[in-house]
Amino acid sequence: MAKKYDLAVKTGTYKAQDGTDKGRYETLGEIHPGRDGGYFARINAFRMLGLAMAAVARGDDSVLVSLFTPTGTQAPAAPGQQATNSAPPLPPYDDDYPF
């Protein structure tokens, strides 16, 4: 199935040509729709391990991951449907982890 979101982490900042500060991001993985209507994440294990090790070295116990709609990968709309520019929203965040 086509991916719905890219998972990315902010790895630093840089100065743009206009002098503004911009974020530097590294893609960590992607979110795909599942067969049951839910979603699943495909994460690059080596990148995740490196980010986790860097977080521990800083004294953090977590890594902030952002979701971005992929650019230039919009699938054509099915017959009778209008094409949209954004992916459907993810289910609401819940602190009760199912594992």
C-alpha positions in Angstrom: 0.0 0.0 0.0 1.0 3.6 -0.5 2.6 5.4 2.4 0.5 8.1 4.0 3.1 9.9 6.1 6.8 10.2 6.5 8.3 9.9 10.0 11.1 12.4 10.5 13.2 13.7 13.4 14.8 17.1 13.7 18.6 16.7 13.8 19.6 20.3 13.8 19.2 23.7 12.3 20.7 25.8 9.5 20.5 29.4 8.2 18.5 29.8 4.9 19.7 32.2 2.3 17.2 34.8 3.6 18.8 34.6 7.1 16.0 32.6 8.8 16.7 29.6 10.9 15.3 26.4 9.4 15.1 22.8 10.8 17.2 20.0 9.4 15.2 16.7 9.4 16.2 13.1 8.8 13.6 10.6 7.6 13.2 7.7 10.1 10.4 5.7 8.5 6.9 5.9 7.1 3.3 5.3 8.0 1.1 3.0 5.9 -2.6 2.2 6.0 -3.3 -1.3 7.3 -5.9 -3.8 6.0 -8.1 -3.3 9.1 -8.4 0.4 8.6 -5.7 1.3 11.1 -2.1 2.3 10.4 1.3 0.7 10.9 4.8 2.2 11.0 7.8 1.0 9.1 10.9 2.3 10.8 14.6 2.1 9.8 16.1 0.2 12.7 19.6 1.5 12.2 18.5 5.1 12.2 16.3 4.5 15.2 19.1 2.9 17.1 21.5 5.8 16.3 18.9 8.3 17.4 18.1 6.4 20.6 21.8 6.2 21.5 22.2 10.0 20.8 19.2 10.7 23.1 20.6 8.6 25.9 24.0 10.3 25.6 22.2 13.7 26.0 20.4 12.3 29.1 17.0 12.0 27.3 14.8 9.0 27.5 12.7 9.8 24.4 12.9 10.9 20.8 10.4 13.3 19.2 9.1 12.1 15.8 7.1 14.2 13.4 4.7 13.2 10.7 4.8 14.8 7.3 2.6 14.2 4.3 4.9 12.9 1.5 5.4 15.3 -1.3 5.0 14.4 -5.0 3.6 10.9 -4.2 -0.1 11.6 -4.3 -2.0 8.6 -5.7 -4.7 9.2 -8.3 -8.3 9.3 -7.0 -10.5 6.4 -7.5 -13.4 6.8 -10.0 -16.1 9.0 -8.5 -13.9 10.5 -5.8 -12.1 13.8 -5.7 -8.4 14.0 -5.3 -7.2 15.5 -2.0 -4.0 17.2 -1.3 -3.5 15.7 2.2 -3.7 12.3 3.8 -6.4 11.5 6.3 -5.7 12.4 9.9 -4.2 9.8 12.2 -6.3 8.5 15.1 -6.1 10.7 18.3 -3.0 10.3 20.5 -3.7 8.1 23.5 -1.4 7.7 26.6 -2.7 4.1 27.1 -0.2 2.0 25.2 -1.6 -1.3 23.9 1.6 -3.2 24.6 
